[in-house]
Amino acid sequence: MSALGDRGPLLIVGGGIAGAYLAALLGSRGQQVMVFDSRRDPRADDGVGGRSINLAIAERGLAALRRIGLVETVESLAVVMHGRVVHDADRSGVSGMQPYGNLPDEVLWSVDRTAFTCALLDAAEATGNVQTYFRQRCRDIDFDLGLATFADGAQQDLWHQVPFGTVFGADGVASIVRAEVLAVNGGSVRREMLSHRYIEIEIPATTSGGFQIAANGLHIWPRNEFMLIGLPNPTGDFTATLFLEAKGPAPSFEAISAPAEISAFFEEYFPSVVELVPDIVEQYLDAPLGRLGTIRTTGWSYEDRAVLVGDSAHGIVPFHGQGMNLALESASALVDAIESHDDDLAPAFCAFEADRRDDADAIADMAIQNYVEMRDKVNDPDYLLKRQLALRLSDELPAFFRPRYNLVMFSSMPYADAFARGDAQDALLAELVAGCASLDNVDMGTAHERVRALGPLVTRPG
Amino acid sequence: MSALGDRGPLLIVGGGIAGAYLAALLGSRGQQVMVFDSRRDPRADDGVGGRSINLAIAERGLAALRRIGLVETVESLAVVMHGRVVHDADRSGVSGMQPYGNLPDEVLWSVDRTAFTCALLDAAEATGNVQTYFRQRCRDIDFDLGLATFADGAQQDLWHQVPFGTVFGADGVASIVRAEVLAVNGGSVRREMLSHRYIEIEIPATTSGGFQIAANGLHIWPRNEFMLIGLPNPTGDFTATLFLEAKGPAPSFEAISAPAEISAFFEEYFPSVVELVPDIVEQYLDAPLGRLGTIRTTGWSYEDRAVLVGDSAHGIVPFHGQGMNLALESASALVDAIESHDDDLAPAFCAFEADRRDDADAIADMAIQNYVEMRDKVNDPDYLLKRQLALRLSDELPAFFRPRYNLVMFSSMPYADAFARGDAQDALLAELVAGCASLDNVDMGTAHERVRALGPLVTRPG
């Protein structure tokens, strides 16, 4: 049995959100940790600049941040979102705010990825136990000798070899640590790509730095087969993302490439956005096309020598806003597993994967489903009626009913449990609203009885 | 059927030896090619500096270079090696040169990897059809849209997306293109690591720029379980490599770590090298430990969209000096396959893999076997007797007998055929020398008869 750190230095490869958070958490437990990242230090003057990319922090992320006392700091960097603002296709059509829930904590926090990463790195270093090294690209993990090799980004010919006892692979979807781990443990990696792609578009602030559209909401322009969303930044601008079929007849990224086609596309489907973004054609032309994929892996660890966290273990599409929340919750669960196994790492790592893989698979599936919901259903009358009923039942029977979306976003119920519960609730809602034109036609007595029969919810909001 | 280039731009990911050579060959056929590499341009002032790493160019490499008219250029950068110089364990013990063969072309060319790469890049650009882009790290290959994404090394936030019709993955052992190809074609990758590691040590030139030891040989200090080799540079220095067990009791890299241990190790086993390298202890301490592994893959291509060449398809250990020769021969064979399929790429790529995979596997196995031969057998009396007989038979019956080493190094016989022929010849040699103290005791009449019975060699020196 080898305890955490006994076998040699702890190395985290990847100083993004998962790696920096894990470093902060381990550092706060008194563990000495080294973090290596291939990029420049995002806090340095020559670090990442330019476009901001937003993340929505929900309960699982907040729960993880509570463990390192960072909730207030992060909330101070963020813009709170109380619900969805849905924009119809005509120029003036805004349906108003659809609140996420009726509990005070049922809100999301829109935060810039870089600012958030910087806060996590600061927190990690503030423990006094974490050393960070940037521009160090991992090339090789040698488990036999316990040596990790890094190529120095500043000096091409310089290689560093760092002894380690245990390495944490937080190096993202193209993880080198994962490749090394799978080469020795016989695990697998599978990738499923969507046929849709995305580009990001900045909706600028007003000249006085204010918001052009409602600040405290997640804006959605659903168009059935495609959609645009926008998340607020504290600086008054919004980061918008257009999700659209990659290929085939218009509208698709392939079919919309000439300036006149781009202009016509936005005028037809997003006229209100054209008013907000004067240079929308230029932004479209300049934006790199992003891919949307799910990564599922098996074999997250190798003995007591290595374990994967974050996107290197599980990558999901962004439509549930849960990728970062999943990563933080997983890193937190990893430390729980280590603690509950008294720092005996090999069984702790196995238990961590056994515990988390079903949950990662469940949120991966729910994230794909949520794309259809966001782009196609948020304006659908049946969907809205079921949603009205769901919120009412949630209000009247909070111990028995909560929309799946809210279980995912605003509770810490395991994702796999939320998935199963959501299926049961959805089937029941469909049955209860069948033939009803409005909530007045729903038999609430029967509804209560049937909902209670589902049994009480096990996890309540954190 | 889609011809080369018809479907869209040709993109080579990786501008190392395989990628630069392929670019030069395709460019010389009139194809427009773009080459992207993650490193700095090695020809630029801020490119690779420092240590030189040597490669031994043999017939397969020369044959490939002939196709682009680069043999003379490369030979002018190289030092010719006529044979092995074997050093015994005592201070003065040098067994003299063991020539590689008795034909004038049976020599190897020691060339610096960087200088060679620069020559290939120059040749590629000189075709007028090749554009090179450096510091562009491939992040993603999107086959649906035909877009490759590169992160700009000079400007972290900048991403380029490059349309392509067909992509050639020459991006080495940690190939991104391979990961993308295997994700869509269901292929496999398997890695086998040796328990030995290596470090490089520079044997300096004399103060007047001359060679301290015989210039035109490949020097070997065989010590059974480990060895040191040295290849000459035109600048009078040698690049030496120490191969040694990684772990366990001394001698191993793990057990030899303190300056006194290092000094004692070299004094005991390599006293003649200590005299040549005054700072050998410092060099040992500073050198990164390299790993030795074989990579075997299946699924080298995806439709007419992608194909792997070089280390991304097949990585071998360095003990036969064939890694680069294999890569060049494969790239050349790839272009042959394209030509013989009239530019119909999908079947050409399949035929290329079908043709080359057995050969790649054969040289992978022979390279591992050659380690045992180099470190353990070059001083063995039985080995030397068999080798004497082999050279004599090769001299007397050149159409029927040639040592396997020479078939690999100095002919273009397919590796798999050389492997099989070598097995048959070796069994015969062992039988013929059994009980013989010297060549005088061997029945040469029987030997000739038995050798003729093996049938004529199909491939003669190129």
Interface residues (C-beta under 8 A of the other chain):
Chain A: R39 R40 G47 V48 G49 G50 R51 R139 D140 D142 D144 L145 L147 T149 G153 Q156 D157 W159 H160 Q161 A174 I176 A179 A183 R191 M193 S195 R197 A246 K247 F253 E254 P288 L289 R291
Chain B: R39 R40 G47 V48 G49 G50 R51 R139 D140 D142 D144 L145 L147 T149 G153 Q156 D157 W159 H160 Q161 A174 I176 A179 A183 R191 M193 S195 R197 A246 K247 F253 E254 P288 L289 R291
